[in-house]
Amino acid sequence: MVNETNGLTRRTLLGAFAATSVIAAPTYSHAFGILRGAGVVRRVRMYNSRTGEDINTIYWIEGNYIKEALNEINHFMRDWRTIR
């Protein structure tokens, strides 16, 4: 299908996107290597649609778990059908 106004075809557009992803691939491949040794801070964000609760907490800093945050996560992950 040819767009009459500028002569672009779907194939040309898809080719441009493919070329962009190939050029960007080496950049993204190094991102996971950077994250592998990092981990100064770890955070969890979750939302429970059944209870309407959400959690957004840092649970790990420089190799140490934060006890209060783990307690908060345990409460969030409880079986919501039990009465407390």
GIPE-V707577 format. One record per pair of residues at least 24 apart in sequence whose C-alpha atoms are under 10 Angstrom apart, sorted by the first residue. I is the first residue (numbers start at 1). J is the second residue. D is the distance in Angstrom with one decimal. If there is no record, write none. Layout:
I & J & D
I & J & D
This chain:
38 & 62 & 9.1
39 & 63 & 7.9
40 & 64 & 9.5
41 & 65 & 9.9
43 & 69 & 9.7
44 & 69 & 9.7
44 & 73 & 8.7
45 & 73 & 9.9
46 & 73 & 9.6
46 & 76 & 8.9
46 & 77 & 9.8
47 & 76 & 9.1
48 & 76 & 8.3
48 & 77 & 9.0
48 & 80 & 9.6
50 & 80 & 8.0
50 & 81 & 9.7
51 & 76 & 9.6
51 & 80 & 7.3
51 & 81 & 9.6
